[in-house]
């Protein structure tokens, strides 16, 4: 299937039936670089360091735009440096936290699909369940805090980072569920769901990418949530204990009923021959170059797009992946809005949205255009790398480098070591002390 601007939502929804969760409706977060730039310009990180761990803290909510490449970490850093040139302390903690995103991308670049499995042995000996408890999927655990987090996740596509850690600790340590199950849940529902930051953070909580498991007690949850759930809670609290007591009590599995494994929906995608796809594409103006905009490169400042203003441009919704792991509809809507915004700002004469397996769709499109070269911007996402390799069988592929946030060539094992090496690059000066908390 091919969609040309303007993108018709009805056609898109019909084509992707079975690829999204929930009812089609406008999501709470607008997509697109235009909105990302507005939010960046309006953000003041002055109180970020003191308040970032509180659910009502002064956080930027830029993560979804960063995840989809509508903004880059380098752009954010440069903007804050220019906006607050005489007050580096005002931006220091925000940039240190932004460096986690770069660190996690380096983790993904180093391990690739290995990040989907334990990077290290867990620092405990508890067996984990391979299925998600039904009450968690339904948001009905009976715990006001956990159900509140799930309600926010399902309805808004957002969770504060501290709430993500609490929920991950609950699922892994209090319920005994594999971290991979929780990581998938977050990927499906969070606007910023990805492999790098998401899987790395879950492994950090589980202790397969950290020196010990992370967990929180009631005092911690009550303090940083402002008592949002705890003040009126009347149920027996599994988190109510000091840390040594919880340390001994934890790491037991749950006896709650487990969800049956959901079989991947049978793909209805028709395997198209070159002739069939050509008929779907219709007449296209010839182009010697094709730019593939993947879902982490959705900016008109993207290097591949900037270098090829006359090339044909294509985005491909990865139908096989979405049928295997459907996204919440608000995630798809966010990407669609981002594409509409992107296409409005591009001078390129041919701009297309396709649905199918990316390598197949791009290869046939390149053939229909007469394009001998496919361009894309680098990214450590394994799907991007694997697609580029497949495209090399029939086309010249040029991978454009992105601006580097921080140079670091060692194996990314711990953020503290990474930060000690890159802090001066990121901040422009050597910080007085290296704080090591998440």
N, C-alpha and C positions, 0 to 999 in steps of 0.2 A: 504494500500500500504506500502511496505517496501523497503528501499533503503540501500544497503550496500556500504561501502567505496570501490572505489571512488564514490562519489555522481554524478549521471548522471543528468545534468541539464535538458535535454530534457524530460526525464521521469518525473522529478519533475514538470516541467512547465505544462505538459499535465495533470498531476494529480490535479494540483491546479488551473486550468482554472476557472476564476471567483472569485479567492481569492486575486488577486492583481490588482493594478491600474497602467496604463501606459504600455509602451512597455518593454519587457524583454531586458535589456542591462546592461552592467557593470556599477555599481554605482561609484560615485566619492570617496567614503570612503572605504578602504579595511577593511574587517572584520577579527577578530581573536585576540587571546591573544598575539601572536608574534608581530603583528603590534602595539598593545596597549603598550607592554613593550618598544618597540622602541621609540614610541612617549613620553612615560613617561621619559625615559632616556634622551631624547633630550630637555626636557622642563626645562626652567629656570623661576621661578616665580618672579624674581627680580622686574620687572616692572608691575606686575599684579595689585597691589593695586592702583597705579596711573592711570592705563590705562583701567581697566576692563570694565568700562561703555562705552567706545568708541568702535564703530564697528570694528575698526582696532586695537583694544587693544591686549595686550599680554595674550590671553586666551589659555588654553591648548587643547581644543577640545577633551577631554577625555570622555565626558559625554556619548557618545554612547557605549563605552567599559565598563563604569561603569554600565550603565543601564542593559547590558546583562551579567554582572558578569564576563566579560573577565578580568577585574581588580576589585579590591575591594577598598573602601575608606581607609581601614586600610593599605593596601599595598601602596597606594599613599602617605599616611601620613608617613609611615615608610621609604619609599624611600627618600622623601624630607628631613626628619630629618637626614638621613645618608649622603645625598648628600651635605647638607648645615648645618653641625652640629654646627658651630660657628656663624651662622647668622640667629637666629630665626626670626628676623624682616623680613627677605627676604621671608619667607614662611607663615607668620602669616595671612595675609589677604586671601591668597589662601585657607588655611585650614579653615578659618572662613566661606568662601563661600562653601567649600566642606561639611561643617557641615549642610548646608541647605538640602543636599541630605539625610543625616541621619535623620534630623528632619522630612522631608516629609515622609520618610519610617515609622517613628514612628507615624505620623498622619494616614497613611494607616493602620498600625497595630492596632491602637486604634479604628478607625471608620469602617474599612472594606469597604464593598460596600456602606456604608453610605456616603463615600467620593464622590460618583457619584451624590449626591444631595446636596443642600445648607447645609453647616454645621451651619450657623447662618442666621438670618434674614438679608437681604441686608440693607445697610445704606442709602437707598433711596426708593421711592415708585413707581418707573417706571416699567410698565409692559414690559416683554421681549418677543420677537418673538421666536417661537420654530422651525423656519426653517432658513437655511442659504440663504442670498441673492445670486441670480444667478451671479451677477457681481463679487462677492467675489470668488465664486467657479471657475469662469472663469479667475480670475486675471485681470479683466477689470473694476475697479472701477472708473478710470479716474484720480485717485490721484497717481502721480509718486512714492511717498514713499510707499504707501500701495501696489500698483501693483509690485513695486520692491521687497518688502518683500515676496509677494506671489510667484513671479517668482523664487526667491532664494529658498523658501521652496519647491516648486514643483520640481525644477530641481536638487537641491543639497541635500535635506533632512536636511538642517541646517539653523538655524537662531540664531544670537547672542541673548543672553538673554535680552538685552535691547530692541532689535527689537521685540522680543516676547511680551514684556510688552506693547510696543507701539501698536502692532497689536491687542492684546487682549483688550486694552482700546478703540481702534477704534471700534472693533466689538461690544463690550458690550455697551459702553456709547454713541458713536457717531451714531451707527446703531441700537442699541436697541435689540441685539440678545442675547439669552441665552448663558451663558458661556459654557454650555455643548456642544453646537454645535461647538464652537471653539476648545474645548478640543479634540473632536473627530477628527477634521481636523488635529490637530497637532499629535495626536496618529497615524494617518494613514500615515503621510508624514515624520515626524521627525525621524531621526535615533535613537534618544534617547526617542522616544515617550513611555510614560508609564502612569500608573494611579497615582502613588504617587506624583512625582514632577509636572507633567503636570496638573492634576486636582487641586492640592493645589495652584499652581501658578495662574491658572485662577480664582479660588475662591478669592485669595488675591486681584487680580485686580477688581473683581466684588464687593468686600466688603462683601462677605459671609464667609470670613475667615480673616478679617482684620477690623480695626476700621473705615475705610473710603475708598471710591473708589479710585483707582489709575487712573490718566490720565496725559497726557503730552501735552505741547503746542509746537508751531512751533520752538521757540527758543531752547527748549530742544532737539527736533529731529535734528535740524540743527547743534547744537553744537556737539552732540555725534555721529552723522553720518558723520561729517566733511563736511556738506553741500552736501552730495552725491546726494540728490534729490532736495533739496530746492534751490540751487543756480541757477538751470536752470528751475525751475518750474514756469509756467505761469497760472496755474489754480487757482481759488478761493480756498484759504486754510481754511479748517474747524478748523485747529489747531491754527490759527493766532489770538491770544488774550493773555492777561495776565491771570493768574490762577483764580483770583476772577471772571473775566468775563466769562471764560469757566465754572466755577462752576455753574453760573446761567443759562448758555446757554444749558448745557448738559442734559442728561437723557430724550431725546425725541426719539421715535422710528423712524425707517426708512420706507418710503413709496415705496422703491424699490421693484421690483418684487421678490418674494420668490421662491426658488427652491421647486419643488414638492418633498414630502418625497420619498426617494428611497426605495422601498420595498426590504427586504433582499432577496438576490438571493436564489432561491430554491436549497437546498443542493442536490448534486448528489451522496453524499456518500452512499454507500451500507452498510446497517446494517449487519455486518458479524456475523455469528454464530462462535462458537469455531472451528468447523470443517472447515468452509470456511477460517477463518483467518489462521488456521494451514496450509492449502494448500498454501496460499499466502506467509507465512513465509518460507516454505520449511524446510528442515532438519536443526536443530540447535543443537549445542553441549549443553548438559545439564549444568545448572548453578543453584546453590542454592540461589544466590543473584542477584538481578536486581537493577541497579542504574538508576533512572529517572533524566536525565539532562533537567531541564526546562530552559526557555529562559532568566532567570536571574542568571544562574549558569554555564556559559560556559567557565570554566577555568579548566585546569588540576591540579590546586591547590585547587579546590573546595573540601570542607571537605568530602562530600559523596564519591567522586571519590578517594580521597587520602586514604580513609579508606578501599576501596574495589578494589584493583588492579586486582583481578581475576574475578570480577563480570561481567555479561553482562551489557552493557550500551545502553540506548535508549533515543532518543529525539523524541518528537511528535509535529508535526505541527498541531495546533488546528484548524482543518478544519471548524467546525461549527462557531467558533469565527471569522475566517478569511472571511467566506462567509457573515456573518452578518456585519462585519466592515473590508473590504479589506485593506491591507497595500499597499503603493506604492511599486513597484517592487524592488526599491533599498534597501528597508528594508529587504525584503526576501533574496535578494542576500547577504546582509551583514551577516545575520544569517547563510546562507549556507556556506559562506567563513569561518565564525567562527567555524562551525562544522567540516569542512575539516581540519582546523588548529588544532582543539581540538583532533580529532580522530588520527591525525598523531603523536600526543604526548602521547597518552594513551597506556599503555601496555595491556589493557584489550583485551581478545581474541575475544569477540563478541561485535560489535558496530553497531547499527542500527538506521535508521531514518524512522519514521512512519508518516502517515498522517491519521487524524481522530479525534475522541473525545479522549482526553488523558486518562481518566479513563478507558474507554472501551478497547482501544488499549493496555494499559499497563497490564490490568487484563488478557487479552487473551495471551499476550506475556509471562507473568509470568507463566501461565499455560502450554504453549508450551515448555518453558525452564525447567519446574519443579522447578521454583524458589519459595521458601516459604516466602522470605523477599524482600521487595522493599525499597530501600534507596533513600532519596532525601535531599537536603539542604534546610534549613528553608528560607522562604521569606514571607512577608506579602501580596503578591498578592493574592486576593481572589480565583482565579482559582487554584493556587497551593494548598491553604488550602483545598478547596472543593474537589479537586482531591485526595488528601491524605486521606481525610475522606472516600471517596467512595472506595478507594483501601483497606481500613481496613476491608471491608466486606469479602474479600477473602484472604487477605495476612497480614502478619505482616509488619507493616510500621515503619521504623526508620527514624526520621527527625534529621539530623545532624546540630548542631549549627554552626553559622558563627562567625568569630572574631567580637567582639563588638567595634564599633567606639566610642561610648559614652554611659554610663549608665544613663538612665533617666526614671523614673517610673511614673511621673506625666502625666496627660492629656496634650498632646502637643497643647496648644491653641495659643501661640505666640512664634515666634523664639527668641525674645529678652529675654524672661524668660528662655527658654531652654538654650540659649548661656551663660547667667549668671551662670547657674548651671554646664555646661559641658566644658566651655572654658579651664579650667585648665587641664581637662582630655585630651582634644584634642591637646592642644599646649604643654603641659608639664610644663607650668608655668602660673601664673595669669596675663592676659593682663592688661595694665595700664588703659584702658578704654574700655567699651563695646559699640561699635557702632551699631546702630540699623537699618540702612537702608537695603533695600532688596539687 
